[in-house]
């Protein structure tokens, strides 16, 4: 066993080549801008005037976000969906829950068809 492992290790190390750093590759096609210098400078001035730097360490991504729901509405929605989320995150990835939901939906469809048939 050890001899086979050593032989495999020898072949593996022999097949691994050595990589050397090479010179940089220079692209022969020159860069052609689609915007004029004046347009770029105007964009830069507008960016600086906005006072917001998304690359800054203290940038707050949520500063401009405002919710349309109240805290109570969000809490109620969370509590209403808590059982569904727990079922979908279960060991069976929610298969049993989705089967129950589909069965209820099919049953309610059957009832609606029966009611329509009785009304005609």
N, C-alpha and C positions, 0 to 999 in steps of 0.2 A: 504494500500500500504506500509506504513512504517513498519507495523508489519510483512508483508511478506518479506520485505527487511532485517529486523533484524533477522528473522528466517533463511533466506538463509545465512546471514553473520555468524550466529552461527554455522550452519552446515559446512560452508566452513572453518571456523577457527578450528573446531574440527577435520576436516579431514586432515588438514595440520600438518604433523609431524615435530618434531624438529630434525635437523641433527646435529650430533656431529662429530668432527674430530676424525679420527681413527689413529692407528699406520701405519707407512709406510709398504707397501707390499714388501717383499724381494723376488726377483726372484730366485728360487732355481737352475736354469740352469746357469752354468758359461758362461761368454763371451769368445768366441773363435775367435780370429782375423784371417782374411784371408791374412794379409800382415805381413811380418816379421818386427822386430824392425828396421833393417837397411833400409828397403824400406820406412817406415814411416819417419825416420830421413832424408832420401834423398829427399822425397817430401817436408818436412819442410824446408830444406836448399834451394831447388829450389824456393819455395814460397817466402822465405825471400830475395833471390837474385833478384827476379823479381822486387822488389820495389813497387809493386802494392798491396794494401790492400783493398779488396772490402768491408770490414767492417768499414773502416775509415770514419769519418764524411766528409772529403773533397774528397772522391772518385768520380772521374768523369767517369761516365759510357760511355759517348760519346767520350772519348779521342781517341779511336782507330777507330772510325767510320769516313769514308771518302766517300762522295757522288760521284757518277759517272756522275751526271747531273749538269749543270750550273744553276745559279740562274734564268736566263732568261727562261730556259727550265721548271723549276719547276713552275715559275710564269705562264707561258703559259698553262701548264697542269692544274693548279688550276683554271685559268680563263675559260678554256674549260669545266671543270667538275662542275663549280659553279652552273649552272642551274639544273643539274642532282642531285646534293647533296641537293639543296634547295627543289626540288620536292620530293626526298625520305624522307626528314625530315618534310614534310608538315603534315597537320592535318590528312590526309587519309593514311599516311605512304607510300606515293608514288604510291598508287593503280592507280590513274588516269594517272600518268606519265608512269607507266609500261604498261598499256593498250594501250596508244598511241604508245609506242615503239613497242609492239607486233603487232599492226595493221600495222605500217609501214613495219615491217619485213615481215609479211604475204603478204602485197601488193607487196613488191619487189620480193618475191618468185614467186608470181603469174605472174608478168611481165616477169621474167626470163623464166618461163615455157612456156608462150605464145610466147616469142621470139624464143625459141628453136623449138617450134612446127611450127612456120612460116618458119624457116630456113630449115626444113627437107623436 
